[in-house]
Amino acid sequence: MNVLRLDSVVFETPDVARARKFYVDTLGLHVGTFVKDGATVADEDEKYFNLEVGGTLLGFELGQTQAGTIVLMVDDLKAALDELADRQVKPTRQAANFAIIADPDGREIILQA
């Protein structure tokens, strides 16, 4: 077996709308798209949404399991933290080359420089 790359990661969330608002509005990620019946449509509905993140699909679906950690690479950690502070998001832990924030479900997101 030869694993080529990570294709997707999917997490459960008890509140899809709240999670989508955080990841799209606060972190600035983008909902993916797909083609259905010849039209390009957003990859989301009331029970799930999928984000396109650097060629990997990050999905959230309705459910109760909230475990997991997400690592996002950023080009400028200080700038990212300043921007998040403007959006009322503060790190729970910080070092020279990373910071940890939490999503609305308490899931850790590591911002890695």
Backbone as JSON Lines, residues from 0, in Angstrom:
{"i":0,"aa":"M","n":[0.84,-1.18,0.0],"ca":[0.0,0.0,0.0],"c":[0.88,1.24,0.0]}
{"i":1,"aa":"N","n":[0.54,2.2,-0.83],"ca":[1.27,3.46,-0.92],"c":[0.29,4.6,-0.71]}
{"i":2,"aa":"V","n":[0.31,5.19,0.46],"ca":[-0.58,6.32,0.76],"c":[0.0,7.55,0.09]}
{"i":3,"aa":"L","n":[-0.81,8.21,-0.74],"ca":[-0.34,9.37,-1.51],"c":[-0.48,10.68,-0.77]}
{"i":4,"aa":"R","n":[-1.61,10.9,-0.09],"ca":[-1.83,12.15,0.63],"c":[-3.07,12.0,1.49]}
{"i":5,"aa":"L","n":[-3.26,12.91,2.39],"ca":[-4.48,12.95,3.19],"c":[-5.57,13.6,2.35]}
{"i":6,"aa":"D","n":[-6.67,12.91,2.14],"ca":[-7.75,13.42,1.32],"c":[-8.74,14.24,2.14]}
{"i":7,"aa":"S","n":[-9.13,13.72,3.31],"ca":[-10.14,14.42,4.09],"c":[-10.11,14.0,5.54]}
{"i":8,"aa":"V","n":[-10.66,14.87,6.38],"ca":[-10.86,14.61,7.79],"c":[-12.26,15.1,8.11]}
{"i":9,"aa":"V","n":[-13.04,14.29,8.82],"ca":[-14.41,14.66,9.14],"c":[-14.61,14.57,10.65]}
{"i":10,"aa":"F","n":[-15.22,15.6,11.22],"ca":[-15.53,15.65,12.64],"c":[-17.04,15.77,12.81]}
{"i":11,"aa":"E","n":[-17.53,15.31,13.94],"ca":[-18.92,15.51,14.29],"c":[-19.06,16.77,15.14]}
{"i":12,"aa":"T","n":[-20.2,17.41,15.05],"ca":[-20.52,18.58,15.85],"c":[-22.01,18.55,16.18]}
{"i":13,"aa":"P","n":[-22.38,18.93,17.4],"ca":[-23.8,18.95,17.73],"c":[-24.54,20.15,17.11]}
{"i":14,"aa":"D","n":[-23.8,21.14,16.61],"ca":[-24.41,22.35,16.06],"c":[-23.69,22.74,14.77]}
{"i":15,"aa":"V","n":[-24.18,22.26,13.64],"ca":[-23.54,22.49,12.35],"c":[-23.47,23.98,12.02]}
{"i":16,"aa":"A","n":[-24.56,24.72,12.24],"ca":[-24.58,26.15,11.9],"c":[-23.54,26.93,12.71]}
{"i":17,"aa":"R","n":[-23.41,26.62,14.0],"ca":[-22.44,27.31,14.85],"c":[-21.01,26.99,14.4]}
{"i":18,"aa":"A","n":[-20.75,25.72,14.1],"ca":[-19.41,25.33,13.64],"c":[-19.08,26.01,12.31]}
{"i":19,"aa":"R","n":[-20.04,26.04,11.39],"ca":[-19.82,26.69,10.09],"c":[-19.51,28.16,10.27]}
{"i":20,"aa":"K","n":[-20.26,28.83,11.12],"ca":[-20.02,30.27,11.36],"c":[-18.59,30.49,11.87]}
{"i":21,"aa":"F","n":[-18.14,29.66,12.79],"ca":[-16.79,29.81,13.34],"c":[-15.73,29.59,12.26]}
{"i":22,"aa":"Y","n":[-15.81,28.47,11.55],"ca":[-14.76,28.14,10.58],"c":[-14.78,29.05,9.36]}
{"i":23,"aa":"V","n":[-15.95,29.49,8.92],"ca":[-16.04,30.36,7.75],"c":[-15.88,31.82,8.14]}
{"i":24,"aa":"D","n":[-16.7,32.31,9.08],"ca":[-16.68,33.73,9.42],"c":[-15.49,34.13,10.29]}
{"i":25,"aa":"T","n":[-15.13,33.29,11.25],"ca":[-14.04,33.65,12.16],"c":[-12.67,33.29,11.61]}
{"i":26,"aa":"L","n":[-12.52,32.05,11.11],"ca":[-11.21,31.63,10.6],"c":[-11.01,31.96,9.13]}
{"i":27,"aa":"G","n":[-12.07,32.28,8.42],"ca":[-11.94,32.68,7.01],"c":[-11.76,31.53,6.04]}
{"i":28,"aa":"L","n":[-12.11,30.3,6.44],"ca":[-12.03,29.17,5.52],"c":[-13.23,29.21,4.57]}
{"i":29,"aa":"H","n":[-13.17,28.43,3.49],"ca":[-14.2,28.49,2.46],"c":[-14.89,27.15,2.3]}
{"i":30,"aa":"V","n":[-16.21,27.2,2.22],"ca":[-16.99,26.0,1.95],"c":[-16.65,25.53,0.55]}
{"i":31,"aa":"G","n":[-16.44,24.23,0.41],"ca":[-16.12,23.65,-0.89],"c":[-17.33,23.64,-1.81]}
{"i":32,"aa":"T","n":[-17.09,23.2,-3.02],"ca":[-18.16,23.1,-4.02],"c":[-18.08,21.75,-4.71]}
{"i":33,"aa":"F","n":[-19.16,21.37,-5.35],"ca":[-19.17,20.19,-6.2],"c":[-20.19,20.41,-7.3]}
{"i":34,"aa":"V","n":[-20.16,19.59,-8.32],"ca":[-21.08,19.73,-9.45],"c":[-22.22,18.73,-9.29]}
{"i":35,"aa":"K","n":[-23.43,19.25,-9.34],"ca":[-24.63,18.41,-9.23],"c":[-25.58,18.82,-10.34]}
{"i":36,"aa":"D","n":[-25.99,17.88,-11.15],"ca":[-26.9,18.14,-12.27],"c":[-26.38,19.28,-13.16]}
{"i":37,"aa":"G","n":[-25.07,19.31,-13.37],"ca":[-24.46,20.31,-14.25],"c":[-24.23,21.67,-13.63]}
{"i":38,"aa":"A","n":[-24.61,21.85,-12.37],"ca":[-24.42,23.14,-11.71],"c":[-23.44,23.0,-10.55]}
{"i":39,"aa":"T","n":[-22.62,24.02,-10.33],"ca":[-21.7,24.03,-9.19],"c":[-22.46,24.54,-7.97]}
{"i":40,"aa":"V","n":[-22.47,23.74,-6.91],"ca":[-23.22,24.09,-5.71],"c":[-22.31,23.99,-4.48]}
{"i":41,"aa":"A","n":[-22.68,24.69,-3.41],"ca":[-21.92,24.65,-2.16],"c":[-22.03,23.26,-1.54]}
{"i":42,"aa":"D","n":[-20.94,22.78,-0.99],"ca":[-20.86,21.45,-0.39],"c":[-21.31,21.53,1.07]}
{"i":43,"aa":"E","n":[-22.61,21.78,1.26],"ca":[-23.14,21.93,2.61],"c":[-24.66,21.8,2.58]}
{"i":44,"aa":"D","n":[-25.22,21.47,3.72],"ca":[-26.65,21.57,3.97],"c":[-26.83,21.7,5.47]}
{"i":45,"aa":"E","n":[-28.01,21.48,5.99],"ca":[-28.23,21.68,7.43],"c":[-27.59,20.6,8.3]}
{"i":46,"aa":"K","n":[-27.13,19.5,7.68],"ca":[-26.54,18.4,8.45],"c":[-25.02,18.27,8.29]}
{"i":47,"aa":"Y","n":[-24.42,19.03,7.38],"ca":[-22.98,18.93,7.19],"c":[-22.46,20.14,6.4]}
{"i":48,"aa":"F","n":[-21.15,20.33,6.43],"ca":[-20.47,21.24,5.5],"c":[-19.04,20.76,5.33]}
{"i":49,"aa":"N","n":[-18.48,21.01,4.16],"ca":[-17.11,20.63,3.86],"c":[-16.33,21.86,3.46]}
{"i":50,"aa":"L","n":[-15.14,21.99,4.01],"ca":[-14.26,23.12,3.72],"c":[-13.08,22.64,2.88]}
{"i":51,"aa":"E","n":[-12.65,23.46,1.95],"ca":[-11.44,23.17,1.18],"c":[-10.28,23.88,1.87]}
{"i":52,"aa":"V","n":[-9.3,23.09,2.32],"ca":[-8.15,23.65,3.05],"c":[-6.88,23.08,2.44]}
{"i":53,"aa":"G","n":[-6.25,23.84,1.56],"ca":[-4.97,23.43,0.98],"c":[-4.99,22.07,0.32]}
{"i":54,"aa":"G","n":[-6.06,21.73,-0.38],"ca":[-6.15,20.46,-1.07],"c":[-6.7,19.31,-0.23]}
{"i":55,"aa":"T","n":[-6.99,19.58,1.02],"ca":[-7.57,18.56,1.9],"c":[-8.97,18.99,2.29]}
{"i":56,"aa":"L","n":[-9.88,18.07,2.33],"ca":[-11.25,18.34,2.71],"c":[-11.36,18.25,4.23]}
{"i":57,"aa":"L","n":[-11.89,19.29,4.85],"ca":[-12.16,19.3,6.29],"c":[-13.67,19.36,6.43]}
{"i":58,"aa":"G","n":[-14.26,18.26,6.9],"ca":[-15.71,18.16,6.97],"c":[-16.23,18.13,8.39]}
{"i":59,"aa":"F","n":[-17.45,18.65,8.55],"ca":[-18.16,18.61,9.83],"c":[-19.56,18.12,9.55]}
{"i":60,"aa":"E","n":[-20.02,17.18,10.37],"ca":[-21.36,16.64,10.2],"c":[-22.05,16.56,11.55]}
{"i":61,"aa":"L","n":[-23.36,16.57,11.5],"ca":[-24.16,16.52,12.71],"c":[-23.88,15.24,13.48]}
{"i":62,"aa":"G","n":[-23.58,15.37,14.76],"ca":[-23.3,14.23,15.62],"c":[-22.84,14.7,16.98]}
{"i":63,"aa":"Q","n":[-22.54,13.79,17.86],"ca":[-22.19,14.14,19.24],"c":[-20.72,13.97,19.58]}
{"i":64,"aa":"T","n":[-19.94,13.28,18.74],"ca":[-18.52,13.08,19.03],"c":[-17.78,14.36,18.69]}
{"i":65,"aa":"Q","n":[-17.09,14.92,19.65],"ca":[-16.44,16.21,19.43],"c":[-14.92,16.14,19.6]}
{"i":66,"aa":"A","n":[-14.37,14.96,19.64],"ca":[-12.94,14.8,19.85],"c":[-12.16,15.16,18.6]}
{"i":67,"aa":"G","n":[-10.88,15.37,18.77],"ca":[-10.0,15.62,17.64],"c":[-9.27,16.94,17.76]}
{"i":68,"aa":"T","n":[-8.19,17.05,17.02],"ca":[-7.39,18.27,16.96],"c":[-7.14,18.6,15.5]}
{"i":69,"aa":"I","n":[-7.22,19.87,15.16],"ca":[-6.96,20.33,13.8],"c":[-5.69,21.17,13.85]}
{"i":70,"aa":"V","n":[-4.78,20.94,12.91],"ca":[-3.56,21.76,12.8],"c":[-3.64,22.53,11.49]}
{"i":71,"aa":"L","n":[-3.58,23.85,11.59],"ca":[-3.6,24.72,10.42],"c":[-2.27,25.45,10.32]}
{"i":72,"aa":"M","n":[-1.62,25.35,9.18],"ca":[-0.37,26.07,8.95],"c":[-0.7,27.51,8.57]}
{"i":73,"aa":"V","n":[-0.02,28.47,9.18],"ca":[-0.21,29.88,8.86],"c":[1.14,30.48,8.48]}
{"i":74,"aa":"D","n":[1.13,31.5,7.63],"ca":[2.39,32.1,7.21],"c":[2.93,33.11,8.22]}
{"i":75,"aa":"D","n":[2.06,33.72,9.02],"ca":[2.48,34.72,9.99],"c":[1.64,34.54,11.25]}
{"i":76,"aa":"L","n":[2.2,33.88,12.25],"ca":[1.46,33.55,13.47],"c":[0.98,34.8,14.19]}
{"i":77,"aa":"K","n":[1.84,35.79,14.34],"ca":[1.44,37.02,15.04],"c":[0.28,37.7,14.34]}
{"i":78,"aa":"A","n":[0.35,37.82,13.03],"ca":[-0.73,38.45,12.27],"c":[-2.03,37.66,12.43]}
{"i":79,"aa":"A","n":[-1.93,36.32,12.39],"ca":[-3.12,35.48,12.56],"c":[-3.74,35.69,13.93]}
{"i":80,"aa":"L","n":[-2.91,35.75,14.97],"ca":[-3.42,35.94,16.33],"c":[-4.01,37.33,16.51]}
{"i":81,"aa":"D","n":[-3.4,38.34,15.89],"ca":[-3.95,39.7,15.95],"c":[-5.32,39.76,15.3]}
{"i":82,"aa":"E","n":[-5.45,39.11,14.15],"ca":[-6.73,39.08,13.45],"c":[-7.79,38.35,14.26]}
{"i":83,"aa":"L","n":[-7.41,37.23,14.86],"ca":[-8.36,36.49,15.69],"c":[-8.75,37.27,16.94]}
{"i":84,"aa":"A","n":[-7.82,38.0,17.51],"ca":[-8.14,38.83,18.69],"c":[-9.21,39.86,18.34]}
{"i":85,"aa":"D","n":[-9.14,40.42,17.14],"ca":[-10.17,41.36,16.68],"c":[-11.53,40.68,16.6]}
{"i":86,"aa":"R","n":[-11.53,39.36,16.45],"ca":[-12.78,38.58,16.36],"c":[-13.11,37.91,17.69]}
{"i":87,"aa":"Q","n":[-12.47,38.37,18.75],"ca":[-12.73,37.89,20.11],"c":[-12.3,36.44,20.35]}
{"i":88,"aa":"V","n":[-11.28,35.98,19.62],"ca":[-10.74,34.63,19.82],"c":[-9.34,34.76,20.39]}
{"i":89,"aa":"K","n":[-9.12,34.17,21.56],"ca":[-7.81,34.26,22.22],"c":[-7.22,32.86,22.36]}
{"i":90,"aa":"P","n":[-5.9,32.75,22.25],"ca":[-5.27,31.43,22.4],"c":[-5.38,30.92,23.83]}
{"i":91,"aa":"T","n":[-5.51,29.6,23.96],"ca":[-5.49,28.98,25.28],"c":[-4.06,28.64,25.69]}
{"i":92,"aa":"R","n":[-3.19,28.55,24.7],"ca":[-1.76,28.28,24.93],"c":[-1.0,28.83,23.74]}
{"i":93,"aa":"Q","n":[0.21,29.34,24.02],"ca":[0.98,29.95,22.93],"c":[2.47,29.75,23.17]}
{"i":94,"aa":"A","n":[3.2,29.52,22.08],"ca":[4.66,29.41,22.11],"c":[5.19,30.2,20.92]}
{"i":95,"aa":"A","n":[6.47,30.15,20.69],"ca":[7.09,30.94,19.62],"c":[6.58,30.55,18.23]}
{"i":96,"aa":"N","n":[6.34,29.26,18.01],"ca":[5.98,28.82,16.66],"c":[4.58,28.2,16.53]}
{"i":97,"aa":"F","n":[3.77,28.28,17.59],"ca":[2.4,27.79,17.51],"c":[1.53,28.46,18.56]}
{"i":98,"aa":"A","n":[0.23,28.37,18.34],"ca":[-0.74,28.81,19.33],"c":[-1.94,27.87,19.23]}
{"i":99,"aa":"I","n":[-2.63,27.69,20.34],"ca":[-3.8,26.82,20.36],"c":[-5.03,27.67,20.67]}
{"i":100,"aa":"I","n":[-6.05,27.52,19.81],"ca":[-7.34,28.14,20.06],"c":[-8.36,27.0,20.12]}
{"i":101,"aa":"A","n":[-9.59,27.33,20.44],"ca":[-10.63,26.3,20.5],"c":[-11.81,26.71,19.63]}
{"i":102,"aa":"D","n":[-12.43,25.71,19.01],"ca":[-13.64,26.0,18.23],"c":[-14.83,25.99,19.19]}
{"i":103,"aa":"P","n":[-16.04,26.27,18.7],"ca":[-17.2,26.34,19.6],"c":[-17.51,25.05,20.36]}
{"i":104,"aa":"D","n":[-17.04,23.9,19.86],"ca":[-17.24,22.64,20.56],"c":[-16.12,22.32,21.53]}
{"i":105,"aa":"G","n":[-15.12,23.22,21.64],"ca":[-13.99,22.99,22.53],"c":[-12.86,22.19,21.89]}
{"i":106,"aa":"R","n":[-12.99,21.89,20.59],"ca":[-11.97,21.14,19.87],"c":[-10.75,22.04,19.67]}
{"i":107,"aa":"E","n":[-9.57,21.52,19.94],"ca":[-8.34,22.32,19.77],"c":[-8.0,22.52,18.32]}
{"i":108,"aa":"I","n":[-7.59,23.75,18.01],"ca":[-7.05,24.09,16.69],"c":[-5.66,24.66,16.94]}
{"i":109,"aa":"I","n":[-4.66,23.99,16.41],"ca":[-3.28,24.46,16.55],"c":[-2.94,25.28,15.31]}
{"i":110,"aa":"L","n":[-2.55,26.51,15.53],"ca":[-2.06,27.37,14.46],"c":[-0.55,27.25,14.48]}
{"i":111,"aa":"Q","n":[0.03,26.69,13.43],"ca":[1.45,26.38,13.36],"c":[2.12,27.3,12.37]}
{"i":112,"aa":"A","n":[3.23,27.94,12.79],"ca":[3.98,28.81,11.88],"c":[4.95,27.99,11.06]}
